[in-house]
Amino acid sequence: MAKMKFKSANELIDDVWGKVGTAERDAMEAQLKEEIQAYHAGEAIKKARMSKHLTQEQLGEMMGVKRAQVSRIEKGHNLTLSTISRAFKAMGIGVSLEIAGIGKVEL
């Protein structure tokens, strides 16, 4: 029977994404960071919608989009600053962002 070699999680990540510092690894980490940020923005929209006791359909009507689009927004898909701003403004919630090197921006 052959002896199995186990790898650590870091070794598996290196095998799939490349070593730390390589262009391939940097690109994957940047993409992952963007996806995580989009997820958090979508969750914030969902939390605000629920605190206002709105359905996705109701928020969609307020934004001028269909319920399915609100669902995608809340999952962090196809998010832009404009979309985030529209969602919060539709609910009567002011939006400000802190941008590195620029400071606070009101949307």
N, CA, C and O atoms as CSV, one atom per row, in Angstrom:
chain,resi,resn,atom,element,x,y,z
A,1,MET,N,N,0.835,-1.173,0.000
A,1,MET,CA,C,0.000,0.000,0.000
A,1,MET,C,C,0.888,1.247,0.000
A,1,MET,O,O,1.846,1.335,0.768
A,2,ALA,N,N,0.568,2.188,-0.848
A,2,ALA,CA,C,1.359,3.411,-0.978
A,2,ALA,C,C,1.089,4.338,0.198
A,2,ALA,O,O,-0.030,4.440,0.701
A,3,LYS,N,N,2.143,4.999,0.610
A,3,LYS,CA,C,2.022,5.945,1.712
A,3,LYS,C,C,1.469,7.263,1.174
A,3,LYS,O,O,1.956,7.781,0.169
A,4,MET,N,N,0.445,7.808,1.851
A,4,MET,CA,C,-0.170,9.054,1.422
A,4,MET,C,C,0.601,10.237,1.997
A,4,MET,O,O,1.041,10.209,3.146
A,5,LYS,N,N,0.755,11.269,1.182
A,5,LYS,CA,C,1.389,12.500,1.648
A,5,LYS,C,C,0.298,13.545,1.825
A,5,LYS,O,O,-0.443,13.845,0.890
A,6,PHE,N,N,0.206,14.083,3.001
A,6,PHE,CA,C,-0.772,15.115,3.293
A,6,PHE,C,C,-0.132,16.484,3.131
A,6,PHE,O,O,1.048,16.678,3.423
A,7,LYS,N,N,-0.937,17.428,2.659
A,7,LYS,CA,C,-0.449,18.798,2.490
A,7,LYS,C,C,-1.227,19.724,3.403
A,7,LYS,O,O,-2.393,19.488,3.722
A,8,SER,N,N,-0.550,20.779,3.814
A,8,SER,CA,C,-1.226,21.793,4.623
A,8,SER,C,C,-2.122,22.632,3.714
A,8,SER,O,O,-2.001,22.582,2.490
A,9,ALA,N,N,-3.012,23.395,4.319
A,9,ALA,CA,C,-3.895,24.275,3.544
A,9,ALA,C,C,-3.064,25.277,2.736
A,9,ALA,O,O,-3.386,25.555,1.581
A,10,ASN,N,N,-2.011,25.814,3.327
A,10,ASN,CA,C,-1.159,26.771,2.612
A,10,ASN,C,C,-0.492,26.135,1.392
A,10,ASN,O,O,-0.364,26.778,0.351
A,11,GLU,N,N,-0.076,24.901,1.513
A,11,GLU,CA,C,0.542,24.202,0.379
A,11,GLU,C,C,-0.477,23.985,-0.739
A,11,GLU,O,O,-0.149,24.128,-1.917
A,12,LEU,N,N,-1.707,23.640,-0.371
A,12,LEU,CA,C,-2.752,23.455,-1.376
A,12,LEU,C,C,-3.076,24.768,-2.084
A,12,LEU,O,O,-3.259,24.792,-3.301
A,13,ILE,N,N,-3.147,25.851,-1.326
A,13,ILE,CA,C,-3.397,27.162,-1.921
A,13,ILE,C,C,-2.267,27.529,-2.874
A,13,ILE,O,O,-2.518,28.020,-3.974
A,14,ASP,N,N,-1.024,27.295,-2.458
A,14,ASP,CA,C,0.119,27.565,-3.335
A,14,ASP,C,C,0.028,26.749,-4.622
A,14,ASP,O,O,0.344,27.251,-5.700
A,15,ASP,N,N,-0.402,25.497,-4.511
A,15,ASP,CA,C,-0.534,24.638,-5.695
A,15,ASP,C,C,-1.588,25.168,-6.661
A,15,ASP,O,O,-1.395,25.122,-7.876
A,16,VAL,N,N,-2.704,25.671,-6.127
A,16,VAL,CA,C,-3.812,26.121,-6.967
A,16,VAL,C,C,-3.604,27.544,-7.468
A,16,VAL,O,O,-3.793,27.807,-8.655
A,17,TRP,N,N,-3.215,28.476,-6.583
A,17,TRP,CA,C,-3.120,29.896,-6.920
A,17,TRP,C,C,-1.715,30.358,-7.250
A,17,TRP,O,O,-1.539,31.472,-7.743
A,18,GLY,N,N,-0.714,29.536,-6.994
A,18,GLY,CA,C,0.674,29.946,-7.189
A,18,GLY,C,C,1.262,30.453,-5.880
A,18,GLY,O,O,0.553,30.656,-4.894
A,19,LYS,N,N,2.551,30.648,-5.897
A,19,LYS,CA,C,3.263,31.103,-4.699
A,19,LYS,C,C,2.950,32.567,-4.403
A,19,LYS,O,O,2.601,33.333,-5.300
A,20,VAL,N,N,3.079,32.941,-3.132
A,20,VAL,CA,C,2.870,34.324,-2.715
A,20,VAL,C,C,3.844,35.222,-3.472
A,20,VAL,O,O,5.029,34.912,-3.589
A,21,GLY,N,N,3.325,36.343,-3.986
A,21,GLY,CA,C,4.166,37.289,-4.706
A,21,GLY,C,C,4.170,37.111,-6.215
A,21,GLY,O,O,4.678,37.974,-6.931
A,22,THR,N,N,3.612,36.006,-6.717
A,22,THR,CA,C,3.548,35.818,-8.166
A,22,THR,C,C,2.341,36.580,-8.720
A,22,THR,O,O,1.392,36.855,-7.986
A,23,ALA,N,N,2.374,36.915,-9.986
A,23,ALA,CA,C,1.286,37.663,-10.618
A,23,ALA,C,C,-0.035,36.904,-10.512
A,23,ALA,O,O,-1.079,37.503,-10.253
A,24,GLU,N,N,0.010,35.591,-10.711
A,24,GLU,CA,C,-1.200,34.765,-10.647
A,24,GLU,C,C,-1.817,34.826,-9.240
A,24,GLU,O,O,-3.028,34.991,-9.094
A,25,ARG,N,N,-0.988,34.693,-8.228
A,25,ARG,CA,C,-1.463,34.717,-6.839
A,25,ARG,C,C,-2.000,36.103,-6.486
A,25,ARG,O,O,-3.059,36.221,-5.870
A,26,ASP,N,N,-1.271,37.155,-6.877
A,26,ASP,CA,C,-1.720,38.521,-6.588
A,26,ASP,C,C,-3.081,38.795,-7.227
A,26,ASP,O,O,-3.942,39.422,-6.610
A,27,ALA,N,N,-3.277,38.325,-8.461
A,27,ALA,CA,C,-4.553,38.525,-9.164
A,27,ALA,C,C,-5.683,37.798,-8.439
A,27,ALA,O,O,-6.766,38.356,-8.263
A,28,MET,N,N,-5.438,36.565,-8.020
A,28,MET,CA,C,-6.469,35.806,-7.314
A,28,MET,C,C,-6.809,36.453,-5.977
A,28,MET,O,O,-7.983,36.533,-5.615
A,29,GLU,N,N,-5.809,36.914,-5.243
A,29,GLU,CA,C,-6.065,37.550,-3.956
A,29,GLU,C,C,-6.822,38.863,-4.135
A,29,GLU,O,O,-7.694,39.185,-3.328
A,30,ALA,N,N,-6.502,39.625,-5.183
A,30,ALA,CA,C,-7.226,40.871,-5.460
A,30,ALA,C,C,-8.678,40.582,-5.808
A,30,ALA,O,O,-9.579,41.283,-5.350
A,31,GLN,N,N,-8.908,39.554,-6.616
A,31,GLN,CA,C,-10.273,39.173,-6.986
A,31,GLN,C,C,-11.054,38.721,-5.755
A,31,GLN,O,O,-12.211,39.103,-5.581
A,32,LEU,N,N,-10.442,37.926,-4.918
A,32,LEU,CA,C,-11.091,37.454,-3.694
A,32,LEU,C,C,-11.443,38.628,-2.781
A,32,LEU,O,O,-12.529,38.658,-2.203
A,33,LYS,N,N,-10.535,39.591,-2.649
A,33,LYS,CA,C,-10.787,40.763,-1.814
A,33,LYS,C,C,-11.986,41.546,-2.348
A,33,LYS,O,O,-12.836,41.981,-1.570
A,34,GLU,N,N,-12.062,41.731,-3.669
A,34,GLU,CA,C,-13.196,42.438,-4.279
A,34,GLU,C,C,-14.505,41.702,-4.020
A,34,GLU,O,O,-15.521,42.325,-3.712
A,35,GLU,N,N,-14.480,40.379,-4.146
A,35,GLU,CA,C,-15.687,39.592,-3.936
A,35,GLU,C,C,-16.154,39.664,-2.484
A,35,GLU,O,O,-17.355,39.722,-2.218
A,36,ILE,N,N,-15.223,39.661,-1.561
A,36,ILE,CA,C,-15.573,39.764,-0.137
A,36,ILE,C,C,-16.170,41.135,0.164
A,36,ILE,O,O,-17.157,41.236,0.892
A,37,GLN,N,N,-15.580,42.189,-0.392
A,37,GLN,CA,C,-16.107,43.536,-0.179
A,37,GLN,C,C,-17.508,43.667,-0.775
A,37,GLN,O,O,-18.388,44.272,-0.162
A,38,ALA,N,N,-17.721,43.103,-1.965
A,38,ALA,CA,C,-19.043,43.150,-2.595
A,38,ALA,C,C,-20.060,42.388,-1.749
A,38,ALA,O,O,-21.198,42.830,-1.594
A,39,TYR,N,N,-19.652,41.251,-1.205
A,39,TYR,CA,C,-20.534,40.467,-0.344
A,39,TYR,C,C,-20.968,41.306,0.862
A,39,TYR,O,O,-22.150,41.335,1.208
A,40,HIS,N,N,-20.009,41.989,1.503
A,40,HIS,CA,C,-20.333,42.796,2.682
A,40,HIS,C,C,-21.256,43.958,2.324
A,40,HIS,O,O,-22.157,44.287,3.096
A,41,ALA,N,N,-21.047,44.583,1.168
A,41,ALA,CA,C,-21.925,45.672,0.729
A,41,ALA,C,C,-23.337,45.135,0.503
A,41,ALA,O,O,-24.316,45.761,0.911
A,42,GLY,N,N,-23.440,43.983,-0.141
A,42,GLY,CA,C,-24.746,43.362,-0.373
A,42,GLY,C,C,-25.445,43.009,0.928
A,42,GLY,O,O,-26.652,43.204,1.068
A,43,GLU,N,N,-24.685,42.491,1.873
A,43,GLU,CA,C,-25.258,42.158,3.185
A,43,GLU,C,C,-25.743,43.416,3.903
A,43,GLU,O,O,-26.767,43.381,4.585
A,44,ALA,N,N,-25.020,44.521,3.759
A,44,ALA,CA,C,-25.436,45.783,4.392
A,44,ALA,C,C,-26.754,46.258,3.790
A,44,ALA,O,O,-27.626,46.748,4.507
A,45,ILE,N,N,-26.900,46.115,2.483
A,45,ILE,CA,C,-28.151,46.505,1.825
A,45,ILE,C,C,-29.294,45.620,2.317
A,45,ILE,O,O,-30.382,46.109,2.621
A,46,LYS,N,N,-29.038,44.326,2.392
A,46,LYS,CA,C,-30.063,43.388,2.863
A,46,LYS,C,C,-30.477,43.708,4.302
A,46,LYS,O,O,-31.666,43.720,4.621
A,47,LYS,N,N,-29.496,43.965,5.164
A,47,LYS,CA,C,-29.782,44.271,6.565
A,47,LYS,C,C,-30.609,45.552,6.672
A,47,LYS,O,O,-31.549,45.623,7.463
A,48,ALA,N,N,-30.259,46.559,5.875
A,48,ALA,CA,C,-31.015,47.821,5.890
A,48,ALA,C,C,-32.437,47.588,5.400
A,48,ALA,O,O,-33.391,48.107,5.980
A,49,ARG,N,N,-32.579,46.804,4.328
A,49,ARG,CA,C,-33.916,46.517,3.779
A,49,ARG,C,C,-34.779,45.821,4.832
A,49,ARG,O,O,-35.940,46.175,5.035
A,50,MET,N,N,-34.199,44.837,5.489
A,50,MET,CA,C,-34.956,44.085,6.487
A,50,MET,C,C,-35.305,44.952,7.694
A,50,MET,O,O,-36.374,44.793,8.283
A,51,SER,N,N,-34.401,45.876,8.068
A,51,SER,CA,C,-34.693,46.754,9.207
A,51,SER,C,C,-35.834,47.719,8.877
A,51,SER,O,O,-36.521,48.210,9.773
A,52,LYS,N,N,-36.027,47.984,7.583
A,52,LYS,CA,C,-37.128,48.843,7.136
A,52,LYS,C,C,-38.398,48.025,6.865
A,52,LYS,O,O,-39.421,48.571,6.452
A,53,HIS,N,N,-38.319,46.718,7.100
A,53,HIS,CA,C,-39.438,45.795,6.880
A,53,HIS,C,C,-39.931,45.836,5.429
A,53,HIS,O,O,-41.132,45.845,5.158
A,54,LEU,N,N,-38.968,45.859,4.513
A,54,LEU,CA,C,-39.277,45.856,3.081
A,54,LEU,C,C,-38.975,44.493,2.487
A,54,LEU,O,O,-38.030,43.823,2.904
A,55,THR,N,N,-39.772,44.086,1.519
A,55,THR,CA,C,-39.454,42.883,0.748
A,55,THR,C,C,-38.494,43.281,-0.367
A,55,THR,O,O,-38.314,44.464,-0.656
A,56,GLN,N,N,-37.888,42.289,-0.980
A,56,GLN,CA,C,-37.027,42.574,-2.129
A,56,GLN,C,C,-37.843,43.210,-3.248
A,56,GLN,O,O,-37.352,44.094,-3.951
A,57,GLU,N,N,-39.053,42.776,-3.413
A,57,GLU,CA,C,-39.919,43.333,-4.450
A,57,GLU,C,C,-40.203,44.810,-4.179
A,57,GLU,O,O,-40.169,45.628,-5.099
A,58,GLN,N,N,-40.481,45.149,-2.932
A,58,GLN,CA,C,-40.755,46.542,-2.587
A,58,GLN,C,C,-39.529,47.426,-2.821
A,58,GLN,O,O,-39.642,48.520,-3.373
A,59,LEU,N,N,-38.368,46.950,-2.401
A,59,LEU,CA,C,-37.142,47.722,-2.634
A,59,LEU,C,C,-36.889,47.855,-4.128
A,59,LEU,O,O,-36.479,48.915,-4.600
A,60,GLY,N,N,-37.128,46.794,-4.864
A,60,GLY,CA,C,-36.959,46.856,-6.320
A,60,GLY,C,C,-37.839,47.926,-6.948
A,60,GLY,O,O,-37.392,48.668,-7.823
A,61,GLU,N,N,-39.082,48.007,-6.506
A,61,GLU,CA,C,-39.992,49.034,-7.026
A,61,GLU,C,C,-39.465,50.430,-6.697
A,61,GLU,O,O,-39.545,51.342,-7.520
A,62,MET,N,N,-38.930,50.586,-5.493
A,62,MET,CA,C,-38.400,51.885,-5.076
A,62,MET,C,C,-37.155,52.268,-5.877
A,62,MET,O,O,-36.894,53.449,-6.107
A,63,MET,N,N,-36.389,51.257,-6.299
A,63,MET,CA,C,-35.161,51.499,-7.066
A,63,MET,C,C,-35.400,51.516,-8.566
A,63,MET,O,O,-34.554,51.984,-9.328
A,64,GLY,N,N,-36.559,51.004,-8.995
A,64,GLY,CA,C,-36.831,50.909,-10.419
A,64,GLY,C,C,-36.213,49.687,-11.068
A,64,GLY,O,O,-35.896,49.696,-12.258
A,65,VAL,N,N,-36.042,48.618,-10.268
A,65,VAL,CA,C,-35.505,47.351,-10.792
A,65,VAL,C,C,-36.422,46.209,-10.353
A,65,VAL,O,O,-37.309,46.399,-9.520
A,66,LYS,N,N,-36.202,45.044,-10.912
A,66,LYS,CA,C,-37.001,43.869,-10.555
A,66,LYS,C,C,-36.468,43.225,-9.271
A,66,LYS,O,O,-35.333,43.471,-8.864
A,67,ARG,N,N,-37.304,42.399,-8.644
A,67,ARG,CA,C,-36.929,41.701,-7.416
A,67,ARG,C,C,-35.667,40.865,-7.611
A,67,ARG,O,O,-34.816,40.808,-6.723
A,68,ALA,N,N,-35.544,40.218,-8.766
A,68,ALA,CA,C,-34.375,39.372,-9.031
A,68,ALA,C,C,-33.080,40.188,-8.986
A,68,ALA,O,O,-32.048,39.688,-8.538
A,69,GLN,N,N,-33.132,41.440,-9.448
A,69,GLN,CA,C,-31.947,42.300,-9.401
A,69,GLN,C,C,-31.599,42.642,-7.953
A,69,GLN,O,O,-30.421,42.684,-7.600
A,70,VAL,N,N,-32.593,42.884,-7.120
A,70,VAL,CA,C,-32.339,43.155,-5.698
A,70,VAL,C,C,-31.682,41.932,-5.063
A,70,VAL,O,O,-30.764,42.073,-4.255
A,71,SER,N,N,-32.139,40.748,-5.418
A,71,SER,CA,C,-31.537,39.523,-4.903
A,71,SER,C,C,-30.064,39.441,-5.288
A,71,SER,O,O,-29.220,39.105,-4.458
A,72,ARG,N,N,-29.756,39.748,-6.545
A,72,ARG,CA,C,-28.356,39.719,-6.996
A,72,ARG,C,C,-27.525,40.771,-6.259
A,72,ARG,O,O,-26.384,40.512,-5.877
A,73,ILE,N,N,-28.098,41.947,-6.065
A,73,ILE,CA,C,-27.398,43.021,-5.345
A,73,ILE,C,C,-27.069,42.566,-3.928
A,73,ILE,O,O,-25.950,42.756,-3.452
A,74,GLU,N,N,-28.043,41.966,-3.258
A,74,GLU,CA,C,-27.833,41.523,-1.876
A,74,GLU,C,C,-26.815,40.386,-1.780
A,74,GLU,O,O,-26.220,40.172,-0.725
A,75,LYS,N,N,-26.621,39.673,-2.858
A,75,LYS,CA,C,-25.608,38.608,-2.879
A,75,LYS,C,C,-24.243,39.148,-3.284
A,75,LYS,O,O,-23.262,38.406,-3.318
A,76,GLY,N,N,-24.181,40.465,-3.597
A,76,GLY,CA,C,-22.905,41.081,-3.948
A,76,GLY,C,C,-22.558,40.982,-5.414
A,76,GLY,O,O,-21.412,41.224,-5.792
A,77,HIS,N,N,-23.538,40.624,-6.266
A,77,HIS,CA,C,-23.282,40.501,-7.699
A,77,HIS,C,C,-23.588,41.821,-8.400
A,77,HIS,O,O,-24.546,42.511,-8.051
A,78,ASN,N,N,-22.773,42.162,-9.382
A,78,ASN,CA,C,-22.987,43.351,-10.225
A,78,ASN,C,C,-23.121,44.633,-9.419
A,78,ASN,O,O,-23.926,45.498,-9.764
A,79,LEU,N,N,-22.350,44.766,-8.360
A,79,LEU,CA,C,-22.442,45.966,-7.535
A,79,LEU,C,C,-21.536,47.068,-8.066
A,79,LEU,O,O,-20.375,46.835,-8.401
A,80,THR,N,N,-22.088,48.257,-8.133
A,80,THR,CA,C,-21.323,49.454,-8.451
A,80,THR,C,C,-21.630,50.478,-7.368
A,80,THR,O,O,-22.587,50.311,-6.612
A,81,LEU,N,N,-20.834,51.527,-7.287
A,81,LEU,CA,C,-21.129,52.581,-6.316
A,81,LEU,C,C,-22.495,53.182,-6.581
A,81,LEU,O,O,-23.224,53.520,-5.649
A,82,SER,N,N,-22.839,53.313,-7.844
A,82,SER,CA,C,-24.142,53.860,-8.212
A,82,SER,C,C,-25.275,52.975,-7.697
A,82,SER,O,O,-26.260,53.479,-7.157
A,83,THR,N,N,-25.141,51.671,-7.859
A,83,THR,CA,C,-26.175,50.738,-7.408
A,83,THR,C,C,-26.306,50.770,-5.886
A,83,THR,O,O,-27.416,50.788,-5.353
A,84,ILE,N,N,-25.177,50.775,-5.197
A,84,ILE,CA,C,-25.195,50.825,-3.735
A,84,ILE,C,C,-25.880,52.113,-3.280
A,84,ILE,O,O,-26.729,52.094,-2.389
A,85,SER,N,N,-25.506,53.212,-3.891
A,85,SER,CA,C,-26.097,54.500,-3.548
A,85,SER,C,C,-27.604,54.510,-3.798
A,85,SER,O,O,-28.372,54.979,-2.958
A,86,ARG,N,N,-28.031,53.986,-4.966
A,86,ARG,CA,C,-29.466,53.943,-5.296
A,86,ARG,C,C,-30.247,53.127,-4.279
A,86,ARG,O,O,-31.342,53.517,-3.875
A,87,ALA,N,N,-29.692,52.006,-3.867
A,87,ALA,CA,C,-30.387,51.138,-2.913
A,87,ALA,C,C,-30.599,51.853,-1.584
A,87,ALA,O,O,-31.706,51.856,-1.046
A,88,PHE,N,N,-29.534,52.462,-1.054
A,88,PHE,CA,C,-29.658,53.143,0.226
A,88,PHE,C,C,-30.526,54.393,0.126
A,88,PHE,O,O,-31.332,54.665,1.015
A,89,LYS,N,N,-30.364,55.145,-0.945
A,89,LYS,CA,C,-31.188,56.350,-1.115
A,89,LYS,C,C,-32.660,55.992,-1.228
A,89,LYS,O,O,-33.512,56.715,-0.712
A,90,ALA,N,N,-32.976,54.883,-1.897
A,90,ALA,CA,C,-34.369,54.446,-2.022
A,90,ALA,C,C,-34.970,54.169,-0.648
A,90,ALA,O,O,-36.172,54.339,-0.442
A,91,MET,N,N,-34.129,53.742,0.285
A,91,MET,CA,C,-34.600,53.455,1.644
A,91,MET,C,C,-34.477,54.661,2.564
A,91,MET,O,O,-34.783,54.569,3.753
A,92,GLY,N,N,-34.030,55.796,2.018
A,92,GLY,CA,C,-33.889,57.008,2.826
A,92,GLY,C,C,-32.696,56.986,3.756
A,92,GLY,O,O,-32.711,57.629,4.806
A,93,ILE,N,N,-31.658,56.246,3.377
A,93,ILE,CA,C,-30.459,56.123,4.205
A,93,ILE,C,C,-29.308,56.823,3.485
A,93,ILE,O,O,-29.004,56.501,2.337
A,94,GLY,N,N,-28.674,57.772,4.155
A,94,GLY,CA,C,-27.523,58.460,3.577
A,94,GLY,C,C,-26.326,57.521,3.481
A,94,GLY,O,O,-26.166,56.611,4.294
A,95,VAL,N,N,-25.492,57.756,2.478
A,95,VAL,CA,C,-24.334,56.894,2.253
A,95,VAL,C,C,-23.081,57.749,2.226
A,95,VAL,O,O,-23.031,58.773,1.545
A,96,SER,N,N,-22.057,57.319,2.979
A,96,SER,CA,C,-20.749,57.956,2.879
A,96,SER,C,C,-19.705,56.841,2.871
A,96,SER,O,O,-19.833,55.838,3.573
A,97,LEU,N,N,-18.685,57.043,2.068
A,97,LEU,CA,C,-17.618,56.060,1.944
A,97,LEU,C,C,-16.299,56.701,2.328
A,97,LEU,O,O,-16.085,57.890,2.092
A,98,GLU,N,N,-15.433,55.927,2.907
A,98,GLU,CA,C,-14.084,56.367,3.224
A,98,GLU,C,C,-13.169,55.770,2.165
A,98,GLU,O,O,-13.018,54.551,2.074
A,99,ILE,N,N,-12.557,56.642,1.363
A,99,ILE,CA,C,-11.690,56.174,0.275
A,99,ILE,C,C,-10.257,56.559,0.613
A,99,ILE,O,O,-9.957,57.729,0.851
A,100,ALA,N,N,-9.374,55.561,0.632
A,100,ALA,CA,C,-7.976,55.791,0.974
A,100,ALA,C,C,-7.372,56.839,0.046
A,100,ALA,O,O,-7.508,56.753,-1.174
A,101,GLY,N,N,-6.715,57.815,0.626
A,101,GLY,CA,C,-6.066,58.860,-0.152
A,101,GLY,C,C,-6.972,60.008,-0.539
A,101,GLY,O,O,-6.495,61.061,-0.961
A,102,ILE,N,N,-8.285,59.815,-0.400
A,102,ILE,CA,C,-9.233,60.861,-0.773
A,102,ILE,C,C,-9.981,61.355,0.452
A,102,ILE,O,O,-10.180,62.557,0.628
A,103,GLY,N,N,-10.389,60.427,1.288
A,103,GLY,CA,C,-11.151,60.783,2.482
A,103,GLY,C,C,-12.591,60.347,2.345
A,103,GLY,O,O,-12.910,59.425,1.594
A,104,LYS,N,N,-13.449,61.016,3.075
A,104,LYS,CA,C,-14.864,60.660,3.119
A,104,LYS,C,C,-15.599,61.249,1.909
A,104,LYS,O,O,-15.407,62.413,1.556
A,105,VAL,N,N,-16.437,60.427,1.288
A,105,VAL,CA,C,-17.209,60.849,0.126
A,105,VAL,C,C,-18.671,60.562,0.407
A,105,VAL,O,O,-19.026,59.437,0.758
A,106,GLU,N,N,-19.518,61.562,0.257
A,106,GLU,CA,C,-20.963,61.399,0.439
A,106,GLU,C,C,-21.568,61.034,-0.909
A,106,GLU,O,O,-21.289,61.685,-1.916
A,107,LEU,N,N,-22.398,59.993,-0.930
A,107,LEU,CA,C,-23.061,59.585,-2.171
A,107,LEU,C,C,-24.518,59.945,-2.137
A,107,LEU,O,O,-25.242,59.680,-3.097
